[in-house]
Amino acid sequence: MKHSFWYGIVGLLLAGPVHGQSLAGVWQGVETDTREAGTAWPAVLRIQKGKGTGLFGVLYQEVSGQPGTSVTFQVQGTPTAGGLRVEHGRKLNETGGSPFTYWCDGAITFTYDPAQEKLTGKATYRPVGDCDVGSFTFYRVKLKSAATVAAGTETTIRVTGRNVLWYADAELKQPVTTGNTYRTKLSKTTTFYLAQGYYSTKQSPVVPITIRVTGSAPVPKPAPPVAALPTPAPTLPAPDTTKPALAAAPPAVVAPAPVVLPTVLFKLGTAELLADGIPVLTQLATELKARPALRIRIAGHTDKIGEPEKNQALSEQRAEAVKAFLVKAGIAAERISTIGYGDTRPLYPSPDARNRRVEVVQME
């Protein structure tokens, strides 16, 4: 399937007005509680209105930790008193399968929670192999506060969703904040781009939320004039003829206690170094060259977004990426050890981007 096609569908779903309890939109979540204990299937459900009261769309699922193994079903939806019933139709696409694997299909009955914009579903599958039952949980991002605010007025923007990540751009390269609220002052109409970190997939949507701004920001009143005081004649210090002044040295990167490197080093969800992190890593390499007896340990950390096992692996990969940079810069590999703590040692209540950090500490 082509991404441009599905982004077009998403745009149509989000552009139209939603009245009452319309469930048309894009939902992100997971299937669990099947006969395979400990296994999860991240999923995206796209629903739009059909003729009359009917709904139709697609259900996309991956095998957790194996994004190359996926399926896309066409689905038909029927509104119910408490939510929605979805029935699987024909299979549109499948990747990574084998003659010994199959995807369950049948019907899913969802209960809708409008306060959280949440769908909770129970699946009843056709009896093929060990297909039996499954449980679904979906969330969608939706604006719950005012869509129009006054310029320059402090306001709280509230949205639904799970593990919400805010960005200033559709490419998700400029993070703004995390969570379901954002308190800010806006001077002009602004669009934020929101994603959910809750069981994200290759098909996870990016939802634009536009806040219209009316009026102009109030201009602060100038301070009353203050009578000028007579300026005393300057007292010049005696010239220092001993030696020229030295520029202040940059603060040391390595210390006996763990030091958090003072910038974002990695792209979200990857161990790929950002260009913004190169200066601090270069400073670290310079300091290590100036202190040839110094050994260090690099510790990687992540936020609590995503699965603990993946976060543990990601934290180790990020620590190794910093080590690889330093070795390439001329630091002996045996002077550097690495460790990853995953999401077990947050510094701030999650989700918070500052928990995705790298720490450096000198070793004895």
C-alpha positions in Angstrom: 0.0 0.0 0.0 1.2 3.5 -0.6 1.7 5.8 2.3 0.4 8.8 0.3 -2.9 7.1 -0.1 -3.4 6.4 3.6 -2.3 9.9 4.6 -4.9 11.2 2.2 -7.6 9.1 4.0 -6.4 10.3 7.4 -6.7 13.9 6.2 -10.3 13.4 5.0 -11.2 11.8 8.3 -9.7 14.6 10.4 -10.9 17.4 8.2 -14.7 16.8 8.5 -16.8 17.7 11.5 -17.5 15.1 14.1 -21.0 15.2 15.6 -22.2 13.4 18.7 -20.3 10.2 19.3 -18.9 9.6 15.8 -16.2 7.0 15.8 -14.8 7.8 12.4 -11.1 8.5 12.7 -7.8 6.8 13.3 -7.2 4.7 16.4 -3.9 3.3 17.7 -3.5 0.5 20.1 -2.8 -3.2 20.6 -4.4 -6.7 20.8 -3.6 -8.9 23.8 -5.1 -11.7 25.9 -5.0 -14.3 23.1 -4.0 -17.9 23.7 -0.3 -16.9 23.2 0.7 -15.6 26.6 3.0 -12.6 26.7 2.5 -11.7 23.0 1.1 -8.4 21.7 0.0 -7.2 18.3 0.3 -3.4 17.9 -2.6 -2.2 15.7 -4.0 0.8 13.9 -7.8 1.0 13.1 -8.9 3.5 10.4 -12.7 4.0 10.2 -14.7 6.4 8.1 -18.4 6.9 7.4 -20.2 4.9 4.7 -23.7 5.1 3.5 -26.4 5.6 6.1 -25.1 4.6 9.5 -22.6 2.1 8.3 -18.8 2.5 8.7 -15.9 1.0 6.8 -12.1 1.1 6.9 -9.0 -1.0 7.5 -7.3 -2.8 10.4 -3.5 -3.0 10.4 -1.6 -5.2 12.8 2.1 -6.1 13.4 3.7 -8.8 15.5 5.3 -7.0 18.5 9.0 -6.6 17.9 8.7 -7.8 14.3 7.4 -4.8 12.2 8.2 -6.8 9.0 5.4 -9.3 9.9 2.1 -7.6 9.4 -1.4 -7.8 7.9 -4.1 -5.3 6.7 -7.7 -6.3 6.7 -10.6 -4.5 5.1 -13.3 -4.1 7.8 -17.0 -3.2 8.0 -18.4 -1.4 11.1 -21.8 -1.1 12.6 -22.6 1.4 15.5 -24.0 -0.2 18.6 -25.6 1.3 21.7 -22.3 1.2 23.6 -19.8 1.6 20.8 -19.0 -0.3 17.6 -18.9 -3.8 16.1 -16.3 -4.4 13.4 -16.2 -7.4 11.1 -13.1 -8.5 9.2 -13.4 -8.5 5.4 -10.9 -9.6 2.8 -7.2 -9.5 3.5 -5.7 -6.5 1.6 -2.0 -7.1 2.4 0.3 -9.4 4.3 4.1 -9.3 4.9 6.5 -11.7 6.6 4.1 -14.7 6.7 5.0 -18.3 6.1 3.0 -21.5 5.2 2.8 -22.3 9.0 1.5 -18.9 10.2 -1.9 -17.3 9.8 -3.9 -14.3 11.0 -7.1 -14.7 13.0 -10.3 -13.0 11.7 -13.9 -12.7 12.7 -15.6 -9.9 14.6 -14.7 -7.4 17.3 -17.2 -5.7 19.6 -16.0 -2.4 21.0 -17.1 -0.3 24.0 -16.5 3.5 23.5 -15.3 5.8 26.3 -15.8 9.4 25.1 -13.9 10.9 28.0 -10.7 9.2 27.1 -11.5 8.6 23.4 -10.9 4.9 24.0 -12.2 1.8 22.4 -12.1 -1.5 24.4 -12.9 -4.5 22.3 -13.4 -8.3 22.6 -12.8 -10.4 19.5 -14.6 -13.6 18.5 -12.6 -15.3 15.8 -13.5 -18.0 13.3 -12.3 -21.4 14.5 -9.1 -21.8 12.5 -6.1 -23.4 14.2 -5.8 -21.9 17.7 -7.8 -18.8 16.9 -10.3 -18.1 19.7 -10.5 -14.7 21.4 -8.5 -11.5 21.8 -8.7 -8.2 23.6 -8.2 -4.8 21.9 -7.4 -1.4 23.3 -7.4 1.7 21.1 -6.9 5.4 21.7 -7.3 8.4 19.4 -5.9 11.9 19.6 -8.6 14.5 19.8 -8.6 18.1 21.0 -10.7 18.5 24.2 -10.0 22.1 25.0 -10.9 25.3 23.1 -9.8 25.4 19.5 -9.6 29.2 19.5 -7.7 31.2 22.1 -6.9 34.9 22.7 -3.4 36.0 21.7 -0.9 36.3 24.4 -3.1 34.6 27.0 -1.8 31.7 29.0 -3.9 28.7 28.1 -3.9 24.9 28.6 -4.3 22.8 25.5 -5.8 19.4 26.4 -5.9 16.4 24.1 -6.8 12.7 24.5 -4.5 9.8 23.6 -1.9 7.6 25.3 1.7 8.6 25.7 1.2 11.7 23.5 4.2 13.3 21.9 3.9 16.9 20.6 6.0 18.3 17.7 6.2 21.6 15.9 6.6 19.9 12.5 5.0 17.1 10.5 8.3 15.3 10.1 8.5 14.9 14.0 12.0 16.5 14.2 11.1 19.4 16.5 9.7 18.0 19.9 7.6 20.4 21.9 6.4 18.5 24.9 4.8 15.2 26.0 1.6 14.3 27.8 -2.1 15.2 27.4 -1.8 18.9 28.4 0.4 21.8 27.2 0.3 25.1 28.9 1.5 27.9 26.7 0.9 31.4 25.3 0.4 31.7 21.6 0.7 34.9 19.5 -0.5 33.4 16.2 -2.5 30.5 14.9 -0.4 27.4 15.4 -0.5 23.7 14.3 1.0 21.0 16.5 1.6 17.5 15.2 0.8 14.8 17.7 1.8 11.1 17.8 1.1 8.4 20.3 4.0 6.3 21.8 1.5 3.6 22.8 2.4 0.6 20.7 3.5 2.6 17.7 3.7 0.9 14.3 4.9 1.7 10.8 1.3 2.8 10.1 0.9 5.0 13.3 -0.8 8.3 12.4 0.5 11.8 13.0 -2.5 14.0 14.0 -2.4 17.8 13.3 -4.1 19.9 16.0 -4.6 23.6 15.0 -5.2 26.2 17.6 -6.6 29.5 16.2 -5.4 32.7 17.8 -7.6 35.8 17.8 -6.7 39.4 18.5 -3.3 40.7 19.3 -1.1 40.1 22.3 -1.4 42.9 24.9 1.5 45.4 24.8 3.0 45.9 28.2 2.8 49.4 29.5 6.1 51.2 29.6 7.6 51.9 33.0 7.3 55.5 34.3 10.3 57.6 33.7 12.9 57.8 36.4 14.7 61.0 37.1 18.3 60.6 36.0 20.9 60.7 38.7 24.2 62.4 38.3 26.8 60.0 36.9 29.9 59.8 39.0 33.2 60.0 37.3 34.4 56.5 36.6 37.2 55.0 38.6 39.5 53.2 36.3 41.4 50.1 37.7 45.1 50.1 37.6 46.4 48.4 34.4 47.5 44.8 34.8 51.0 44.6 33.2 51.9 41.2 34.5 50.1 38.9 32.0 47.1 38.9 29.6 43.7 37.7 30.8 42.9 34.1 30.1 39.5 33.0 28.6 37.4 30.9 31.0 37.8 27.2 30.4 34.7 25.2 29.5 33.2 23.2 32.3 34.4 19.7 32.6 32.2 17.0 31.1 33.4 14.1 33.3 33.1 14.1 37.1 33.1 11.5 39.9 29.3 11.7 40.1 27.2 10.9 37.0 26.9 13.9 34.7 24.0 14.1 32.3 25.2 15.3 28.9 23.5 18.6 28.4 21.7 18.1 25.0 19.5 15.7 23.1 21.9 13.2 21.5 19.5 10.9 19.6 16.5 10.8 17.3 13.3 9.7 19.1 13.2 5.9 19.4 16.6 5.3 17.8 20.3 5.2 18.6 21.2 7.5 15.7 23.2 10.5 16.8 21.8 14.0 16.1 24.1 16.7 14.8 23.1 18.9 17.8 24.9 16.4 20.1 28.3 16.5 18.2 29.8 19.5 20.0 29.3 18.1 23.5 30.7 14.7 22.4 33.7 16.5 20.8 34.3 18.4 24.1 34.2 15.0 25.9 36.8 13.5 23.5 39.0 16.6 24.0 38.8 16.2 27.8 39.7 12.5 27.6 42.7 13.3 25.5 43.9 15.8 28.0 43.5 13.3 30.9 45.0 10.1 29.4 44.7 8.1 32.6 41.0 8.7 32.9 38.5 5.9 32.4 34.8 6.5 32.0 31.5 4.6 32.0 28.7 5.7 29.7 25.1 4.9 30.8 22.1 5.0 28.5 18.5 5.7 29.7 15.1 5.9 28.1 11.7 7.2 29.0 8.9 4.8 29.9 7.2 5.1 26.5 7.1 1.7 24.8 7.9 -1.8 26.0 10.5 -2.3 28.8 12.5 -4.9 26.8 12.8 -2.6 23.8 13.8 0.3 26.0 16.5 -1.8 27.7 18.0 -2.7 24.3 17.7 0.9 23.1 19.5 2.3 26.1 22.4 -0.1 25.6 22.6 0.8 21.9 22.7 4.5 22.7 25.6 4.0 25.2 27.5 2.0 22.5 26.8 4.8 19.9 28.5 7.3 22.2 31.5 5.0 22.8 31.8 4.4 19.0 32.0 8.2 18.5 34.7 8.6 21.1 36.8 5.7 19.7 36.5 7.2 16.2 37.8 10.5 17.8 40.9 8.7 19.0 40.0 7.5 22.5 41.2 3.9 23.3 38.2 1.6 23.6 39.5 0.0 26.8 39.1 3.3 28.6 35.3 3.3 28.0 32.7 0.9 29.4 29.0 1.1 28.7 25.8 0.1 30.4 22.1 0.5 29.7 19.4 1.0 32.3 16.4 1.1 30.0 13.4 3.0 31.6 14.3 1.9 35.2 15.9 5.1 36.4 13.8 8.1 35.4 14.7 11.5 36.7 11.3 13.0 36.0 7.7 11.7 36.0 7.1 10.0 32.7 6.5 10.6 30.0 9.2 13.3 29.9 11.8 13.7 27.1 14.5 14.6 29.6 14.5 10.9 30.8 16.0 10.0 27.4 19.5 10.8 28.4 23.1 9.7 28.5 25.2 10.0 31.6 29.0 9.9 31.9 30.9 9.1 35.1 34.7 8.7 35.8 35.8 5.3 37.0 38.5 4.6 39.6 
